[in-house]
Amino acid sequence: MVKSKLNIGILGCAKINQVAVIDAAAEVTDVTISAVASRSERDAIAYALRHNIEKAYGSYNALLSDPDIDVVYNPLPNHLHEQWTIATLEAGKHALVEKPLCANADEARRMNQAANLSPVQLIEAFHYRYHPMAIEILKQVHSGAIGAVKSVDVVLKVSKDLLEPEDIRLSFACAGGSTMDLGAYGINFMRAILGESPTVDSAIPTVVADNIDGAMDIALSFSTGATGTLACSIVNNSIESLVTINGEKGTLQARNPFLPQFGHSLTITKNGEQTKLRFPKTTTYVYQLQAVADYLLKGEPCLTPASDGIDNMIVLDEIYTVAGLKIRGK
C-alpha cells in the first residue's frame, strides 16, 4: 500500500529537534512526529508530553522496533551517527541524519553500503540546500549568469558565546570541531557550486582542545582552475556568514545562505549593475522536511543522498590531515 503520510521518530532530545523537525512538521502536512526515544524513559516521556508527541521510548532500539515509524531523525552527536543510522536502516526505516553525515569517510562508506543493501533511504540533513536561496544561487551559477567560476570564498563563523559547558563540539571523542560543525556546510556548497570536490592546499587550525579546531582557515583548488577559501569558527566574537562567487562575467554575493530565515541578501553584479534578490522567511527546515516527504512519498529528487555525504567527508578528512590534526573517529 502506498503511504500518504510519514510517521517520524526522533532519536534523543537534542535542542535541534525543535526547529529541525518538530516546528517544521507543523507546516508540512505529509509528516507527523510520532515518537521520541531517549536513553532515559523518564526524559523521553517528559519530552513527549512537552512537545505533544504520541509515543516515548526509553531506548533507541525500542523506537526502531516500532512498526509504525517510517523515518528516523538522527540528531545524535557525530560519533554516534554511524551506529544508529545503520541500525535504523537495518530496522527498515528511512534515515534523516544531521550533518555532518558521520565522523569520517570510512564511516560514510559503511553507512552508504547499509543503505544500498536495504529498500530504505539515507538522507543527510543539509537543510539549507532545499531553501529557494541556495537553489537560486546554484541555478544562477550553473546557467552561466556570471560566467565560468574563478573563485569561491566562504566565511561561516559563530560566536563563542553559543558554546555550552562541556559542549560536544569541543570534544574529539564526539567527533567535534569547527570544520565538522560549520566547515561541512562550506565544503558541501563549494562542491555543489563547482560540481566537483576540491584539493586541500592548506589548512590552518586554531586549536582550542585536544585535536579540536575552534577555527580553521582553508585554501582549496579545483580541477577547473578555480580556487576557494573557507574560514570557519565556533569561537568567533560574532556571527559571520558570507559566500562570494567570482565568475568571468560577474560576481554573486550571498549573505547568510545557510540560515536565510534570520536575514539574508543575494546580490549579482554584472557590467557594473547590481541585481538584488530576496526570498521567503520560511525556514530552511520546513523546505527540507517537505523535500524529504516528496522524495520518500512521490519519488522527487534528493539533493543530499548518502553518496554525496561520502564525498563531503573525504574532503573533511583531508582538511584535518593537512592541518596536522587527527581525523575524527580515528
N, C-alpha and C positions, 0 to 999 in steps of 0.2 A: 504493500500500500504506500502510495506517495504521500509524504507528510506535508502539511500546510503550515506547520509551526514547529520551531525548535525549542526544546527544553534544555536550558543551560545549567550546569553545575559548576560551582566555584571551589577551587582548592585553596583553603586558607582564608584569613580575614584581613588581608593586606589593605592599606589605605587606597591603593589604586583601584580596587574593586568598585568603589563608589562611582567615580567618573567613567571608568572604562567600560563597565557592563551594567551596573545597577541603574544609574541615571540614564544611560544610553538606551537601555531596554524599555524605558518608559516612553521613548519616542519611536521605537521600532516594533511594529505590530507583529512581526514574524517570529518574535522570540519571547520567551518567558524565563526569568531567573527562578529556577525550581528548587535548587538545593545548594547548600554550602557545607563544606567539611572543614574541620579543624582537628588538630591532634588532641584537643580538649573538647569533649562533648559539651561541657558547660559553656565554653566560649562559643561553640557553634550554635547552640540554642539561643544564647543571648544575641548573637549577631543576626540570626534568622528572625527573631522577634523584632529587633530594631529596624530591619530592612524589609519586613513583610515577605520573607522567603518561606515557602511551604515546608521544606524538609531541612533538617540539620543532622549531620553525622559526626561522630567522634573519631573518625579516621578517614583518611583519603581513600583507602581501599573500599570502605563501606559505600562511599559515593560512587566509586567506579562500578560497583556491583548493582547499582540501581538501574533496572531495565528501562526506566522512563527517561533517563538522561541521554540526550543526543550529542551534546557538545560540552566539553570540559574546558573552562578557562583556567589557565595556569599562570598565576602571578607570583609564584614562589621565588625565593632567592635563586640567582642564576645557577648555582651549583646543584640545585635540585630539579632543574628543568628536564635534563635527560631522563633521569629515573622515572619521574612521574608522567612525563609525556609518553614514553614507551609503554608504561603501564596503562595509560589512557587508551592508546591505540590498540593494544592487545586486548583491552576490555571491549573493543568495538565502538569506541566513542571518537568523534571528531575532536581535535585538539586545537585550541587557540592559545598560543604561548606568548607571553610577554617577551619583548625584545630585551637584550639580545637573545637569540634562539636558545643558547646554552652557554657553556663555559669555553668551548674551543671547537675547532673544526672537526676533530675526530668524533666528538660527541654529536655534532650536527649530522655527520655522515651516518652514524648509527641510528639516529632519530629518523632520518630520511629513509633509511633501509627498512625500519619498522613500519613506516607509513606505506612504503611500496608493497609490503607484504600483507597489508590489510586493505579492506574495502573502504576505509575511512580516510579523512584528510587531515593534514597537519599544516597549520597556518601560523606564520609569525606576525605578531601584533604590532607592526609598524603603522600605527593608526594614521599618521599624517599623510601617508601615501594615498589614502582614499578621499581626502578632502579636495574640493574643487581647486584650491590654490595650487597644490602640488601637481594635480592633473593638468592644470593650465600651464604651469611652468614647463613641464615636460612636453606638452603639445607645442608651445612656442619654440622651444629649442629644437625638437625633432622635426618640425616643419621648416627649419632653416630661417626663422624670423630674424635671428641675429647672426646668421652665417655659421660657419664651422667654429666650434668651441675652441678657444685658445687657452682659457684658464677657468678654474672654478675655485672659489675661496669660500670656506665655511667657517663661521665663528659661532660656537654654541657653548655658552658659559652660564652657570647659575651661581647664586650667592651661597657662600659658605654657611650663612645663617639657616639655610634649609636642611643642613645636616643635623641628624639627631644623635644623642649619645649612643655609642655602640652601633653607629649606622652601618648597615651591611655593605654599603658602597665603599667603606673603608676597610673591608675585610677580604684578605686574599682567599681565605677558606671558603668564603661565599662568592668567589669569582667577581670581586668588586673592582672599582677603578673608574676614572673619568672616561677612559676610552670605551669601556664596556657600557657605561651608563649613557653618555652623550655622544661619544665618538662613533658609536654604532649608527646613529642617525646620519651623521655626515657622510660616512662611508657608503651607507645604503643609498643616499640621494646622489652622491657623485657617480656611483655605479649606474644608477638609473639614467642620469643625465648623459653620460658618455657611452653607455651601452657596453661597458667592459669593466673589469677590475683593474685597479692601478698597481704600480710597483711602489713600494715604500722606499723613498730615497733617504729620508732621515726622520727620526722621532725622538724628541727631546722631552723627557718627563720631568715633572715636579713631583718628587717622591715625598709622600706625607706619612707613610707607614710601610711596613714590610711588603715590598714589591707592589705597592699601591700608588698609582699615579693620581694625585689630586688634580693635576692638569697635564696636558700633552700638546706639544706643537709638532705638527707632522707636515712633511713635504712629500708630494706624490707626483708620479708621472704616468702618462697613458701612452699606449702604442700609437695613437693618432698624432702624438706630438704635444698634446695638451698637457698642462701642468695643473696641480692642485695643492691647496694648503688647507689644513684643518686644525683649528685651535679649539680645544675643548677643556672645560674646567668645572669642577664641582666645589672649588674653594675660591671662587672669584668674589669681588666686593659687590658685584651687581649682576643683573641678568643681561646677557647679550645674545642675540640670535639674528644672524645675517648671512645670506647666501648671495654671492656676486658671481655672475657668469659672464665672462667677456668673450664675445664672438668676433669674427672678422668684419661683421656689418653693424654691430651694436652691442649693447650691454643690458643685461637683465639683473635687477637687484631686488631681492625678496627679503623683507623684514619679517621675522618670526613665521617662517613657513611650517615649522614643526608643531606650533600650537597657535594657529592663527585666530582662534576664538578669543584670545586675550589681546587682540590688537595686531594689525598686520598692514603691510603695503607691498604692492608689486609694481615696479617701475621699469618700463622698457624704453631705452634710449637709442634712437637711430637717427642719423643725419642731423644731429643737434636738436631733435624733437623728442619730447617725452610723452609716453602713454602710461597712464596710471590705471590699474585695475583693482577692484575691491570684491570681496567675497562674503558669503553669508556668515553669520555669527554662530551658526550651528556647529557643535563641537566635532572635532576630528573623530571622536569615539563613536558618535552617532553614525557618521558616514561609514566607519569601519564595521560596526555591527550590522548595518544594513547590507553592506557588501558581503559579509560572511554569510548572512541569511540568503542573499541572492545567489551566492556561489553554491551553497550546500543544497538549497531547495530548487533552484532554477538552472543551475549549471553555468552561471555567469563566470567570467574570468576571475582568477585570483591573482592579485598583484604581488603578494608576498608569500609564495609557497616555500616549503621546506628546502627545495633545491636552491632557491635564491639565498636562503639562510646559510647554507654551506659556504657559498662564495663570499658572503659578508664575514663569516667567522674566519675564513682563510686570511683575509686582509687584517682583521683584528689581531690574529695570532702573529702575523708578520710585523705589525706595529710594535707589539710587545718585545719580539725578538730583536728588532732593530734598536729599540730603546734600552736594551740590556736588562729587561725585566722578564720574569718567568711568565710563560703562557698560563692563563688561568686554568685551573683544574689539573695541572701537571705536577 
